[in-house]
């Protein structure tokens, strides 16, 4: 399986949760240079919300940011 972890060359968002009892893990890298990681279901949900609202898709909607 390919490594899906985002990098500056391949920005994006990656979330994993190997089992229902394991905590979620997430990482995000934006082409603007911002990066973040999170562990735990609540923290990963916040990471996804922040990335979606302020990076990745938000940059595409607003053009340059």
Secondary structure, DSSP 8 states (H G I E B T S, - for coil): -------SSS-EEEEE-SSTTS--EEEEE-TTS-EEEEESHHHHHHHHHHHHHHSHHHHHHHS--
